[in-house]
Amino acid sequence: MPTDLINRDTSFLVVVDLQERLAPAIAEFDRVLASAMALVQAAEVMGVPVIFTEHCAAKVGPTVPTLLEAAPSAPVLHKTHFGTLEEMEHQKTFAEFSGRRPIVCGTETHVCVLQTLFGFLQHGFSPLLATDACGSRREADKATGIARMVNAGAEAVTTEMVIFEWLRRADNDLFRKVHPIIKAL
């Protein structure tokens, strides 16, 4: 397991299934969304690639629009498998990020996030899990999902950890651009 800080040049953000119709069922969804939004906004400012996934969008609805607006050029990968890497065409997309570390967040923690993260592990990635940007309907499912992913080899991080490690320093224009995002958390 890597022991270095998260580097914006060697990571990418995967936002799993933060979809409109699922939102009302997720415990503390507003907090989960705020954390995911901060990650997306900071990634956009710092040039970190962002990828969204949507699970059965015809039934569960699209990704929350404000997230898509924050990263308008980010691809949206549609899936029917719970784990995005079970989709063959998604494996090709993520192969382009070989050598980079995925930072994973989204819903539901114990289902689509877990199965996506396990897919990254199985494909040789060293994923990070932004725990405060993950949600489930029940807190027990979220906590158990996080514990299982960490036990399997993922590193648990928070939104602020990711952003500050991407930044590394506070005496430049990049920090001044990202500071309002951090303050809004």
Secondary structure, DSSP 8 states (H G I E B T S, - for coil): ---S---GGGEEEEEE--BTTTGGGSTTHHHHHHHHHHHHHHHHHHT--EEEEEESHHHH--B-HHHHHHSTTS-EEEESSSSGGGSHHHHHHHHTTTTSEEEEEEE-IIIIIHHHHHHHHHTT---EEEEEEEE-SSHHHHHHHHHHHHHHT-EEE-HHHHHHHHH--SSSHHHHHHHHHHHT-
